[in-house]
């Protein structure tokens, strides 16, 4: 398939005019049966690098993803385009998962999303042997590496599976957060034949700032004063489940449409909040990192952290949800030196005692307290 032919299909199936050059480079390799490790920024369009080939290959593409929310979002998006996609996860009824497996075995699906933990399920392994598998995708591939912040032992089973596949079997591993050390570890574990493709991880439309506050209460005061000036919607990350309720309650008191999202919510509540957020029913969602990278929404205009994230990598992943449509978005860390840990990041800083600075007016004019990601 030539690029011209592929882009005709791309317009028909996905309504995109053309591929980015790097996307086509990856897709062309996959269609020719190669293995690729793609390291690109959040919002680049890594998903399209496997979704498009999945519509062209004979058989089903298995996507290993640790993010149930993202699975749901991707499946919904594919189904809206009339692409045959489904997901198997622990939040669904057993009967629904069994029906989806039957569809996969009958070759009635193009893409099937599953969690890495499913590789420990004997029933799944047995069922997979009866599927015509065309491609394997490892999402969040940094979880393979023991040097990564999100190392998951279950990913080792996926690596073992990949090693058993024929050399000309297409495999794609994707991540936005692989350091050179993590990249080398992934390539070593997966084995020879995997080609690394690394893009530019900078996002020039993201504006980063740290706001120094003198107390935890001042964080609430800052939100009351400046949140009305931010374009919506956005995400506010907190460090605890309790804080999601407290901050969401405060924002609701101020008149904002806000919801609390954390790991203690049941599956139905998570689905509802995710769906409503995608449909712009909320000004913001107040969440722990349980929300993770599971929201694939291009028009998120701000990300605010009320506490220091676990690591720079976690921070990069979380703020990567902002401004995926290329429009300017703001990322703000509220920092209380008396309570929060020492700043692990080299970011521009601002003090609330300087209200004349453009970062507080949130205007596009220049300001020394702003920087591009």
N, C-alpha and C positions, 0 to 999 in steps of 0.2 A: 504494500500500500504506500503510495506516495503521500507527501505532505498535503498536496493539493486535494487528493481524494479524501484524505483523513479530515481535512477542514470542511469539506462538503458535508461529511457525516457529523462533524462537530456542530455545525450550524443547525442541522436537522434535529439532532438529539438533545443538544445542550443549549442551543441558541447563543453560543459564543462565536464571534466572527473568525478568530484565529487562535492558535496556540502561541504562548510565549516560546521563544527559541529553546530555552532550557526544558520546558515541558515536552516539546516535540523530541528533543534529544533523548529524554528518558523514555517516552512512548515508543519511539522507533527501536530502541534497544530491547524493550520488552516484547514488542511484536516479532522481533527476530530471535526470541528465546534466550535473552541474556538476563543476568542478575545485576540489580542496581541498588546502591545505597544513596538515597536522595536526601541531602541536608539543605533545607531551605526554610526561610522565615515563615512564621504563622501568617496566613492570609495570602500566600503566594499562589496557591492552587495545587498543592501536592495531591489532593484527592483525585483531581481530574487525571493525574498521571496513571492511575489504575482504573478509574471508572470508565474512561474512554476505551482502553484496551479490553476491558471486561465485556463491552458490548460487541467487540469484534472477534473475540476468540471463541472457539467451540468448547463449551463446557462452562463450569462455574468458577468464579474467582472467590477464594476464601480470604477474608480480611480479618486478621487478628488485631483487635483493638481493646485496650483496657478501659475505655470510656463509654459507659452505657448511654449516657446522655448524647454523646456524639454519634453513637450508632443510630439512635432514634432519629436524630436530626438528618443524618445522611440518608437513611432509609426513606424518610418522608420526602426529602428532596428528590431522590431517584424515582420514587413512585409518582411524584407529580409530573415527572418527565416521561412517564410510562416505561421506565426501565425496571426490569424485574429484580427487585432487591428485598432482602429481609434480614432480620437479626435474631440470633438465639442468645438469650441472657437469663440470668437468675430472677429478674423482675417480672418475667412472663410466666403464665401458667404452663404446667408441664404439657398439657394437650396442645397449646399453641406452638411450643417448641417442637413437639413431635410432628405436627402438621408441616412446619417449615422444613424439617429434615426430609420428610417425604417429598416435598416439592423439589428440594435439591437433588434427591436421588433420581427423580423423574426428569431432571434437566429442565425444570420450569423456572429456574432462577439464573440470573446473570451474576449477581453479587450476593454473598452471604457473609455478614459480620458476626464474629463470635469473640468471646473473651479468651485470653490466653489460658485461664484456668480450665477451660473446657477440654484442654489436652490431657487432663487427668481423669476425664470421664470415659470409662470403658465403652459405654453405649455410643458416645459420640465417635470414638475411634473406629468402632465396628461399622457405624453408619457411613462414615467418611470413605471407607473402602469401597462402597457401592456408588460413590459419586464420580462423575467425570470432571475432575479438577483441572482447570486450564491455567491457573496462576495462583500464587500465594503472595499475600501482602502482609508485611509486619509493620503496623502503625506504632508510633512512639518507640521507634527502634532503639533509642538510648537506654530503654529498660533492659536490653540485652547485656549491657556492659556492667561489669562489677565496679567500674570506676565512675559510673553515672550516679546521680542523686536518686534515681528512681529504679534502681536495679530490682528486677523481679525474677526469682528462681524459675517461675513457670515459663518464662521466655526461653529457658534452656531446652525445654521440650520442643518448642517451635524450631530452634536451631537444629536439633537432632533430626527433626522431620525434613528440614531443608537439605541437610547433608545426604538424605536418602533419595532425593529427587534426581532425575537425570540432569546432566550438565546443561542441556539445551532447554530446560524447563524455566519459564520466566518467573522471577522472584523480585519483588520490590520491597525494600525497607525504607521507611520515611521517618524523619525527625527534624525538629527545628532547633535542637539544643545539644548537638554532639560536638564537644570539644575535639581537637585533633587527637587527644589521648583516647577519648571514647570512640571516635571513628576508627582508630587503629585496632582497638579491642573488638569492635563489632566485626570488622573485616577478618580478623584472626579467628574469631569464633565461628563465623559462618563458613569460612573456608575460601579456598582460591576460586577465582572466577567472578567475584562480586566487584562491580565497577563503582567507585565513589564519584558522586557528582555533587559538588558543593556550590551553592549560590551565594548571593550577598544577603547577609542577615540583618542589615540596617534597614530601618523604616523611617524615611525622612519626614513623614507626616505626623509622627508621634512626638508630643511635647512632654518632656519629663521634668518634674519638680518635686522637691521635698519641702514641706511646710513644717517649720519648727514651732511647736506649741509648748506651753509651760505646764499643762496638766491634761488629764484625760477628758475633763469637762470641756476644755477648750476645743477639743476635736468636734464635739457636738455643736459648739458655737460656730466653728468654722463652716460646718455643713449648713447650718441655718443661714449664714450670711452669704456664702458663695455658691452653694448648689443651685439656687435660682438662676445664676448667671451662666451655668454650663448648659450646652445643648444636650438634649436627651436622645436616646436612653443611655444608661451606663450601668456599671457594676461596682459595688462597694464590697471589698473583701475585709473580713474580720478574722480574728485568730481563734475564736471559739464559737460553738453552737449558740451559747447563751447570748453572745454579743450580736449575733444575727437578729435575734428577736428584739433586743434592746434598741439597736440602731434602726431597724425597720419600724418599730413602734414610734421612735422619735421622728422619723421622716413622715410617717403617716400623720402624726400630730401636727407637723408643719404644713400638711396639705399635699404632700407628694403621694403618688401612687407607687407603693413599694411592697416588696414581698421578701420574706426571710427564707433562705435556702440552705440546708445543711444535711449532713448524713443521717440525721434522725428522722427525716421525712420519709413517709412511705412512698412506694413507687408511683402510686396514682397522683400524689401531691407533687412529686418532682415533675412528672409528665405535664401536669396542668400548668405549673409555673413556667417551665421551659416553653411550652406552647404559647402561653399568654405573652411571655417576654418576646418571643419571635414575632408575634403579631402586634407588638408595640402597645400592649395593655399596661405596661409598667413604665414609670420614669426610671426606675432602677431596681435591681435585685441586690439584696444584701446577702452575701454568701460566704461560707468557708471555702476552702479549696476543694470541697466535694463537688462544686460546680466545675472545677478544673478546666479542661479545654473542651468540655462537652457542648459548649454553645458555639455554633457556627453561624454567627450573625454579623453581616458586613458593616452595619451602620452603628456600632457601639461608639459613642462619642466621648466617653470618659471611663477611666478605671481609677478608683480611689482605694488605697490601702490604709486601714486604721491601725495596723500593726506591722512590724517587720516580717516579711515572708521568710520561709524556711531557709532559702538560699538564693543566690543570684539567678540560678537556673529556674527555680520555681517562679521567681519574679518575672523573668523574661517570658516564660510560658503564659503567665496570667495576664500580663499587660499586652501580650500579643493579640488578645481578643479585640483590642481597640482599633478603630480606623482601618479595617480590612478593605473598605471601599476606596481607600486612597485619600479620603478627605481628612482634614486636620482633626486630631483627637488629643485629649489631655490625659496624662497619667500623673497622679498626685499621691505622694506618700506623706501621711500625717505622722510626724515624729515627735515623741515626747522623750527627751533624753533621761528623764528621771525614772521612767517606767520601761521604755523599750530598750532592746539590746543595742549595742554599738552599731552604727550604720555599716552594713557590709558592702555597700555599693558606692561608687563614685558618681554621684548625681548632683545636679545643680540644686542649691538650697535657697530658701526664702524665709523671711520672718514676717509674722503677721503684723508687726509694727511698721511695715512699709506698704501701706495700702495703695500708694500711688504707682507701684510697679505694675506694668501691663499684664503680668501673669495673673494678677487679681482682677483685672478688668477682663481678662481672657480675650484680649484683642490680638490680631495678627502682628502688631508692631513688635519691634525688636526689644529684647530684655535680657540682661545678663543672667537672669535666674532661669532661663529656659534653654533647652537643648533638644536636638533631634536624636531620636533613638537610632 
